[in-house]
Amino acid sequence: MDARLHRRLGSYTIWALALSTAALIAVIFFLQFLWFGTEANTQWRNLVSHDWRLPSAVTLSTLVIRAAGAAQTTIAVSLVASVLLESHVRLSRVPEVSIMRFSNPGSWVSGWIMCETVPANPLAGLLGVLLLLVSLALQFSSTILLADFATVPALTYNATTHLNVSYGGALGMLGTEYTQSGSIWSSTPHQFPVFAEHNEPDYVQFSDNIHDTGVSVRALLPVNSQSHRELLSEYNGYLTMVDTRVACVRPNLEDVRLVPTEVPGMAGKPATFAHFEGRVSTNESIPLLATSILKEPAEFRCLANNHEEPSSLGFGQVAFTLCPFDLDMGGLLSPLTFHKIGGLAYLLFNHTNTTLGVKNVSEGWTTSPDGIWSKLRAPTSFAQGPAEVRATLCYDARSFSNTTRLVKATSGKRRIEPQIVVAFAANNGSETSLLDSQFASIDTAPVRSQLGATSHKESTEERGILDLYISPDYNDSQIEVKSLEVYGSSNYFLDRTLSLMTVRPTFRINSILLCNGCISTWAEAPGKNYVIDETLRAIFFDTLQDTGSPAVALQALFTIVSQMAYQRLRPYFYVSNTGRVTIKQDLNIPVHKRGFGIVVAMVLLQCVLVAASVVLFHRRSRCTHLADSWQVMAHVLEDKAGGDTGRGQMRTPKGKGTERVLSERARLAEGWQLSGMVRRRNSDEEEGDVTDKPVVAIRRLEVPKAKKGKA
């Protein structure tokens, strides 16, 4: 640095500029570390692992930016003020500008003075204005930086642990009523746990005659904690899987008749129940469908409602009946079982707004196509009331056989497991109870979104589930419970129990009633019948209404039932295996880069403006010494001739303190005096300062050296 410039700036100014610049550079590098750090960096992980650390670090960084920026701005404004004082400045502003070299009066005063000087000295004036504007903008650096923050999955925790994934012969078959009766269909789902999913689009089809969801393998997670499931980023280990593919076709119905069955009722009174009977076949070809049901028409018998008239309790509400065929009929073959074992076939009847509680045999029902449905019309002799029924033939691929395998599931987003919400509507200004279905409804949208049971199927990330990775040939390693190999399955008891609970109970289910009040005394009906829970009914109905597809609605239903069975058995699991669970913790971290870029740009602009101020001071200023604050006092002026009119010859005021000033100047062996010359006005001109470029100059003040012994 030039020696003269060094002397005029002073050591304090130089050190202040150097330290503030170094502080700004250090803060920028620190913020860059925060904004672009990754979890692979241990220091970054330690910093962001606690919610309070990162915002606190940003706040402290912005405090340093504001403090360093304010110091630089104060010095730079002093430099610009020195240049203005030695060039052109309004005479009335001379004291303020002179003092500004050593004490900043504040942004508003300094900014106003700088704006006034722009016409006379554009370079110095604009430089001063820009310095103050950038300094003001830096005061909002904290707000700008925090605008980049968002809560996202950021920190990964890997844990290799032993997970209980199955159970063996020590528990046997558990209770027969618990596992073999099919009573799971009447259970209420209390949770809708996260699962992993693998889809194959090859067989997906939605046409007038066929609705096919395609292969959709869903894996059930053996993770007990809901919070861990919601934070789960990756799972490597054994998972129990089920193929939830469902395909529905328009059936060919033959010899359809409505047959009443009378059974003993309560208090010795007989009860009459109506059943649809007939034969069903299909002409549609579906990939991986077991051929037995295609060879010849199959017999069916399905329970109908017993509404005898439209005024019957429950009439008008949505009513469906799902009737499984005999177990040997077979459904869709699953790649999970290497196309050896299939699911079941079902007839799904829609008998909403019909009265079928007959006491006499009704034959001669006719059919007509209605999209994926076949529409059944009652014969003219049927005088019971409105009777129009629709039916569709559906197949599923659920089969639990060696389905607990070593696989991987991942997700890049945290999720929240959905819950069912009961929504109430006002009834004369008061809330209603759950019993009043006219004014209370179940919001199933979050659950249906997770299940992909919506008209617009979202991505797995949007649905809050994991992506399941299976080998193309489905030959992933199967869990081995060695003591059970004699049963022909490496995981015999879990596979068999899940199958008994959900697909093939020991006692065949005749009808699953998806209706509320369509059969008043269903427990007395002949055969094994179940009325499913209100929550499951709502999910089924809403899915069918939203998608128009019975296949998608049944897939959602089958998935929930499989989950309920698995979650009910999970407390009994004791067969463990090593697995790796990766938890992704949500943190409030910098996600966007715009705010960081703006702050960096402002800091760089600040440094450039400060450097420009130093260069301008070096080239345009000749007299000011920033290290000599007494110089300000020597520049306080009075008007000897005209008072405060601004006219006359200016000089250093004389008074009691002047000798002390001059004595100090003598000690420093140098001093300066400010004088001003203005053009006098004519007698008819107004009083006041002349604003057309008054000349202000600083000249050297010759002060004799003080004699020895004097201050």
N, C-alpha and C positions, 0 to 999 in steps of 0.2 A: 504494500500500500504506500502511496505517496506520503512522504514525511509530513508535508504541510497539511494534507487532508487528514492524516492521523492526528495532528495537533489540533486542528479545528474541530474535528468530531469529538475528540476526547476519549479516554480509555473506557469510561462508563458507557458511552453510546456504542462503542465498538463491541464491548463485551455483551451488552444487552442485545444487540443485533445478532451476534454470533450464537448466544445461548438460546434465544427465541427461535432462530432458524433451525438450530440443531434439535430443539424440542419438537418443532413442527415435523421435521423429517422423521424423527423417532416415532411420533404418534402415527404418521401415515403408514410407516412400515408395520407398526403394531396393529392398526386397523386392517391392513392388508392381510395380516396373519389371521385375524378373526374372521374376515369375510371369505377368505379362500382356503381356510384350513379344512382338513378332512379328519375323519375319525382314526385314520392310520397314524396321525400325529399324536403322540402321548400327551404333549403339553396342551394341545387343543382340546383333547378329550377331558383332561383334568379341569380345564377352564370352564367348559360348557356343561360339565356333568351336574352342576348345581344351578338351579334356575336363576339365582340372584347374582351369580358371578359375572355372566356375560353382560347383562344390562348395566351393572355397576362399572365394569371395565369400560364400556362405551361412554358412560356418563363422565367418568374421570378423564377419559381421553378428550372429550369435547371441552371439559374445563381447561385442560392444558392448551387446546387449540385456541380457546377464547382468550386465555391469559397471554399466551405468546403472541397472538394476533393483535391484541390490544397494545402490548408493548411495542411491537413493530410499527403499528399505526401511529402511536404517539410520537415515536422518533421520526418517522417519515413525514408526518405533518409538521414537525419542527423544522425539518430540512426544507420542505416546500415553503413554509412561512419565511425562512431566511432568504430564499430566492425571491419571494414576492416583495419582501421589505427592501431588497436591494434593486428592485426593478420598478414596478409600478403598483401602488396601492393607494386607496383613498386616504386622504390625510386624516380624516376622522377615525380611520381604522388603524392608524399607525401604532398606538399604544397596545391595542389588542393583538395585532399581528406580532409586535415585538415580544410581548409576553408569551404568545403562543409558541415561541421557539423553545421555551423552557417549561411551560405549564399548559397542558391541553385544557381548554375551557369546556370541552364536551363536544359531542358529535354535531349537535344542532347548531351551536354557535360557530364552530369551525366550518361546518358545511356551508352555512350561509355566507361566511366571509369568503370561502373558496369560490362559491358561485359568483359572488360580486366581482372577483378578480379575473374571471374567464375572458371577458372582452379585452382586457388590457394585456393579460398574459395567459393565453389559452393553454399552453403546455403545462405550466405550473398549476393553474387553476383546475384543469381537468384531472390532472394527476392527483391533486388533493381530494377532489370530489370522489374519484374512483376508490381511493384509499379508504375513505370514510364509508362508502357504500359496501365495499367488500368486508370491512370490519363489522358493519352492521349485520350483513348476511351471515357471517361466521357465528354470530350470537345464536343462530337457529340451527347450528350444526348438529346438536343432539337430536332435535326433532327430525331433521332430514335423515340422519343415520338410522334412527329407530323406525322410520317408515319402511326400511328394508326388511324388518323382522317379520317372521311368521312362525307359527307352530307347526312343525313337520317332524316326521320320524327321522332322527338324526344320529342317535347313538346306539351301537349294536353291542349286545352282551351275549357272548357264546357260552353255553353251559353244556358240558357233556355229562349226562346223568343216566341213572337207571330208571326207566319208565315201565310201569305196569301196563302191559298191553293185552293180557289175556288171562284166562284161568283154566285150570285143568280138572282132573278127576277128583281132587280133594273135595270139591263142592258138588260133584255129580251134576244132576240136572236141575238143581234147586227145586222149588215147589212146582208141582204140575199145574196148579191153577195159575200160578204166577207166570209160568213160561210156556205152557202148552195150550191154553184155552183161547188165545187170541184176544183177551180182554184189553190188550194195549190199545185197541181201536176206540175204546170208551174213555181212555185216560186223557187228562188235560196236560198239554205241554206248558211247562213253566219257564223253560229256557229255549232259546234258539241258537245253539252253539255254532261257532265258526266251523266251517269244514273246508276241505280242499276239493278242487274239481278239475277233471280232465274231460275235454269234449272232442269228439270226432265229427266233423261236418258231413261226412260221406253220405249218411243215411237221412239227414234232415230233409223233411218234405212237409209242406203245408199246402194242400190242394183241396178241391171240393170233396174228393173221395178218401184222402189219406192225410192224417196229421201224425208226423213222426218227429220226435224230439232229437233223434240220433243218439249215438252212444254217449252217455253222460255218466262217467264214473265219479262218484263222490266218496271221499275218504273222511272217516270220523276220527277226530283227534282225541288221544288219551291224555289230554292236559286238563287237570282238575280246576285250576284257578281261572276264573273268567277274565281277570285283569291280564293274566299271562296270555290267554288266547287272543285278547284284544291287541296286545303289544307284539304278538308273534310275527316275526319277519321270515323265519326259515325253520323248517322241521326236517330233520334227517333221522329216520327210524322206521319202526313198524307201524303201519296204519291198517285199520280194517276198512275195506272198501266195498261198495255196492254199486252195481250198474243200475241207474235209475231211468234208463231209457223206457219210454212209453210210446206206443203207436196205436192210433185208433183209426178204424175204417168204417165205412157205411156197411151195415150188415144186410144180408138177405134173410128176412124173417118169413117162416112158413108155419102154417097151421096154428096161428096165434089164437089163444083163447084165454079168457079170464075165469078162473076156477075158484069158487069159494071153498074154504076149509073150516069146518066147525070143530071147536075144541072146548073142553070144559073151562069155564071161566070162574071168576070170583063169586063166592056165595052160591055156588052151584048153578049159576046162570051160564049158558053156553056163549062163547065168543066166536064171531065169524071173521075170517081173514081171507083176503083175495090174493091169488097168485097168478102171475102171467106164466103161461106154459106155451111151449112151441119148439120149433127147431130153428137153428141159425147156422149160416155159412157165409162165406165171402168169396168174391171173385178177384179181390185185390191181391197183388203180390207184394210182400214186404220182405226185405232182406233179413236174413237170420231168423226167420219165423219157423218154429217147429211145424212140420207138415201134417201132424195128426188131425188138426182141426180143419184142414183143407180137403181131406180125402172124402169126407161125407158130412152132412149136416149133423150138428150136435144138439142134443136135447138141453133145454134150459127150463128152470122154474125159479121165479123171482117174486118176492113179496111186494105187493102194491099197497097203496094207502087204503085206509078204511073209512074215508070220508063218504058219508051217505048222501049229503046235500051240501050246497055252498055255505050254509050257515054253520057247518061243523067247525068245532074248535081247531084252529090251525090251517083251515082252508085259505088259500091265497098266498101262503108263504112258499118260498122256493122249496121244492121237494125232489130229491133224487134217491135212487136205490142202486147200490153197486153189488152185483151178484157174481162171485167167483165160480168158475166152472170146476168140474172134477179135477183133481190134482194131476191126473194122467193126460189131460188135454194139452198141457204145455203152452208156453208163451214164446217170448223172444229169447234166442240163444245169446249168451253173453261172451264176449272175448275174455272176460275174467276167468271163465271156466273153460276156456279154449273151445268154445262152441259145443260143449257137451251137455250142459245143463241149462235149462231155460226157466223163465218165470211162469206166470199164470195168464189165463185168458179171463176176461170179465165182460159182462153185459152191464151197461150203464143206462138206466131208465130215468127219464125226466117226466115226472107226473105232476108237475105244478098245475094248480087250478083244475084238477080233475076230481071227480067223485067216482070211486071204484069199489066202495064197500057193498058189493053185491051179495045176494044170497042164492042166486041161480047161475048156472053155467052160461057164459056168454061166448059164443063162437062167431066166426065169420069176420074177424077183424081184418081190415085191409091196410096195406102199406104203400107208401110213396116216398121217393127220395127227397131229402131236405138237407143238402150239403153233406156234412159228415154224419148226419143222423138219418135214420129211417123213421118216418112219421106213421104212427099207428092211429087208425080211426075206428071207433066203435061201430058195430052194426046198427042198422036202423031200429032193430028190435030192442036196443039197449036204451032203456028209459030212465036210467039212474040220474042223468044230468050231464054236464059237460065232461067229455071224455076224449081227450086228444093227447096221446103219449108219444114221446120220441125215444129212440134207443140207438146206441152206438156200441160197436164191438171194439174192445181195447185189449192190448197185450202189454205186459211189462217184462223186464229182463232181470228182476231181482232174484238172486240166488246166492246164498252164503255157502261157499265151498272153497276152502283154502284161499280166502280173500284177505288175510292179514299178511301183508308183504312189506319188504324193505323198500321204501320209496322216499322221494324228496318232495317237499311242498314249500313254496316261497310266496312272498307278497312284499310289495314295496311301499305299502301304505298301512297306517294304523286304522283300526276300525272300532266301531262300537256295536256290540251284539244287539240286534233289534228286540223290541218288546211289543207286546200287544197292548194297545191303548183303547179303553172304552170311552167313547165320546157321547156326551149327553146333550140333548136339545131341550130348549125351554118348553115347558108345558104350562101355559097360563101363569107364567112368571116364576115357576118353581121347577126344580130338577126332578127327574123321574128316577125310578128304581130300575134295576136290570130286568125286572120282570116285565116292564113295559117295552116291548121290542119296537113299538111304534116310534119311540122317542130316544132310544139308546142304540148305538151302533158300535161295532168293533172296527178300529182302524187297522187294517192288515197291510197297508202299503209298505212299511219298513221290512216286514218279514218276507213279503212277496218279492221285494227288490233283492234281498239276500238270496232267495231261491231262484231268481231268474224267471219268476212267474209274472211277468209284465209284458205289455204289448211291445214295448221297446226293450229288448234284453240288453242290459248294460254289461260293461267289462267286469272281469272278476275283481279288479281293484275298486271299481265304483260300487260293486255289490258287497265289498268288505269280506271277501273270501280269499283263499290261497289258490295259487296255480299248482296243480298236481302233475308231477313228472313221472311217467311210466314208460318202461321200455316198449318199443314198437311192437314186439311180439308178446307183450304181457308176461314175460318170463322172469319177472323180478323174484328175488329170493323170498321164500315163504318162511314164516315162523315155524319152528319145530318144537312141539311139546312131546318129547320122545316117549313118554309113558303112554301116549295115546295112539301110537302108530298102528296098533292092532285094529283100530276102527277104520283104517283106510284114509285117515285125514290127519295132517300134522297139527291141526287146531280143532279137533273134533267137537269138543263140548261148546265152545263159543259159537262155532259155525252152526251147529245143530240148534242151539238155544235161540239164536237170533232168527233162524228160519222158522222155528216153531212159533215164536212170538209175533212175527210180522207177515210171513208168506204162507207157510204150510202148517197150521196148528194141527195137533193130533185129532181134534174134533173139528171137522170141516165147517167153516163159516158158510151159512146159506145166504145171508143178506147183510149188507152194511148200509144202514139207513142214514142218508145225509139230509135229514129234514128235522124240523122241530114241530112235533105234534101231529105228524102225518099219520101215525099209528098210535092211537091213544093207549092201548094196552099191549105194546110190542113185546113185553117180557113174556106174555102168554102165547105169543105166536109160535106155531110149530117150527121146529128146526132151531139152529143156532144163529141168532140175529143180534146185531149190535147197533146201537145208536151212537154215532160219533159225537165227540165233544163240540160245544158251540164254537170254540175257537177254530177247530179244524174245519167245521162247516163254513165259517165265515171266510177262511182262507181259500177253500175250494170254490165257493160261490163267487167271490171277488175276482179270483183268477179267471174263472170261466167267463165272467162278464167283461173283463178287461181284454182278454186275449181271444175269446171266442173259440178256444181250443180245449176240449176235454182231455187231450193228451197232456198238455202243460199243467192243467189243474190237478190231474191225478199224479203227475210227477212230483208236484209240490207236496201233495198229501202223503205219498209213499216216502219221500225224503224225511218228512217230520216224524212219521211213525218209526222209521228206521233209527233216527236220532234218539227218539224217546226210549226205544228198546236198548240201544247201546248205552245211553246214560244211566238207565236203570241197572244195567249189569256192571257198569264200571267200578262201583265200590267193591265188587267181589274179585277184581283182578289182582292177581299176585304173581303171575308169570312175568318177570321183568326182563328187559333187554336194554343194552346200551343205546342211547339215542342222543342226538345233539339238537338242542333247542336254541334258537337265536331270537332274542327279544330286541325289538327296536323301540327305544324310548323316544317319546315325543318331547321336543325341546323348542323353546323360542329362540331361534337363531337367525342370522342374516340369510335370507333366501334370495332377495333381489340385489342388484348391483347399482341401481340408478342413484340412490342416495349417497353411496360411497363414492361414486364417480363425481357427483356434484361437489361434495366436500373436498375431494382431492383437487378438483379444478379450482375451487375458490382459494385453497391454500397455495397452490402454485401461482395463481394470479396475484395473491397477496405478496408472495416473495418477489415476483417480477416487478410489481409496483414499488416495493421497498427498494429493490436494487436500482430502479429507474430514479427514485428520489435521491439516492446517494450520488448517482452519476450527475443528476441535475444540480445538486448542491455543489459538487466538485467543479462543475464547469461554469455555473452562473453566479455563484456566491463567492465574494472575495473577502468579506470583512467579518462575518459572523464566526464566533468561536463558541460552540455549544458547551464547552467545558467551563466557560466564564459566565456564570449566571449574573454577575454584577453588571454585565453589559446591558441588561434590561433596564436597570435603574438609571444608567447614564442616558437612556433613550427616552425617559419621561420628559415631555416637552411642555412649555408654556408659551403663550403668545404675548410677547412683551408689549406689542402695540394695540392689539385688537381684542384682548380677552379670549373668549371661546369662539370668536368668529372665524378662526382659521386663517386670518390674514396676517401679514407682517413677517418679520424675521424670527425664526425659531432658534432656540438655544437651550442648552442644558440649564435647568432651573437651579437657582442658587438658594440655598437654605441651610438649615441647621445640619442636615445629613449629607450635604454635598461634599464637604471636606472629607468626611469619612470614606465616601465613595472614591474620591480622587486619591486619597491616601492609599486605599487598597489597590487602585490602579497603579499607583506609583510603585507599590511593592511588586506588582506583576510586570512592571516596566512596559505596560502597553494599555491602551484604552481607546474608546471609540465614542464619537458624539454624533447624534442624529440631527440633521438640519433639514428644513423643508422650505422650498420656494414655491409660491403660488402666484398666479396672475391676479393682479388687483382688478376689481370690478369697477365699472363706471358708477357714478353717483346714483343713477337710476336703476341699477341692478339690485336684485334681492340680496339680502344678507345670507351668509352661509358659505360652506366649502364650495370651491370650484371643482367640479367633477370631471372636467375634460383633461385627463392625464396630468394630475399634479405631480411634480417631480420630488421624489424623496431620495435622499442620498445619505450615506454613512461615510464620514471622513475620520481620519485618524486624529486622535486627540493627543497633542503633545503635552505630556505631563513631566515636569522635572522630577528626577529621582529624589526620593526622600533622603534627608541627611541621616547619617548613622546615629543611632540612639533614638530616632523618632519612629513612631508607628506609621 
